[in-house]
Amino acid sequence: GIESKWHTYFEFDDSLGHNIPSQWDRSGRAMDELQGLPPSGETHRHINWYQGVCKKGKEMSDLDWKALIMYLTRAADIGLVPMYDLMNHHNGRINTRLEVDDKRALSVIALTDIPAGEPIFLTYARGGTESSVDAFNTYGFIEDYPQLWEWTDEGLMQLSRKNENHAYGRYGMGNSDAYREDGLRFVPNTEHHEVLVISPTLAALLPTKALVYTLGNARRPMADWEKLIAAHHSNLRISHANALADSAERTLAGLPTTIEEDELIIREEKSRLKKAANLSTVDVDDADAIRAIEYRLAFKKALRLISAVAERETFLNDSDEL
């Protein structure tokens, strides 16, 4: 109530003013516009958990919705922290780090001199444990570079299940324990297919944990990224790089629209939405749909970049093709 010392803080919060995928209509247009790309099927997992575990299957009240969305989009690992939740996310421009003491007090420490009036950046991605897919699903925004995209290739996994000698299983793609047995000691960041995109032309295929750890923990100049990624690719088996590129191409080929078509669709949709806004007839589902299209376009561009990188970069030659 208004007597609470937190009343002003809660009243100031505008979490419900920005639709995130968890708030999308489950049968609405925005869900379809993802075209099956991640996080399709996972957009409402937080709502499902809260309603099933905390509400015992009962309908959520307006207060329940505000509390859950506020926590999802604002909380630190230790909970809601006023002022901290005003800081912006940007993995490429991070200028702070967080410390939690033994009393669970949170400190924000500058990594460099931050001039007055400059934004204070941190990460919501927790050093590579959360991808650009997770950022979009939880917070509703498309990350600026660097981006970490991941997906699962069910088709390739099926091949390895049917043939135990398939290179996918032999080299351990999808299994970090198997990677550790590889003489190269190549440990991937996750068991998913993954690409770390630094710019529209620079990306690391199947990045290692060490390479991804920079996200949220430091700032790295472009020249340093270029050197690190070149070294990473020189130790990445060419069969792995080709398999990732094949998967990216299959994924793109299986989608109903191309990158070029999406760019045209977005322009048309934004023009239509602007006209609707002028008439005060904006449909929230249409706005959500545009965000979904923008997101899938960014994902598709990352997938297309994989093929370009696989063709031009130098990888470790091996005898098996996946």
Secondary structure as UniProt FT lines:
FT   TURN            2..3
FT   TURN            5..6
FT   HELIX           7..12
FT   HELIX           15..17
FT   HELIX           21..23
FT   TURN            26..27
FT   HELIX           29..33
FT   TURN            34..36
FT   TURN            38..44
FT   HELIX           45..49
FT   HELIX           50..54
FT   TURN            56..57
FT   HELIX           62..74
FT   TURN            77..78
FT   TURN            82..83
FT   HELIX           84..86
FT   STRAND          88..89
FT   TURN            91..92
FT   STRAND          96..100
FT   TURN            102..103
FT   STRAND          106..110
FT   TURN            116..117
FT   STRAND          121..122
FT   TURN            126..129
FT   HELIX           132..139
FT   STRAND          147..151
FT   HELIX           154..162
FT   TURN            164..165
FT   HELIX           167..170
FT   TURN            171..174
FT   HELIX           176..181
FT   TURN            183..184
FT   STRAND          193..197
FT   STRAND          203..205
FT   HELIX           209..212
FT   TURN            213..217
FT   HELIX           222..234
FT   HELIX           238..253
FT   HELIX           259..278
FT   TURN            279..280
FT   HELIX           284..312
//
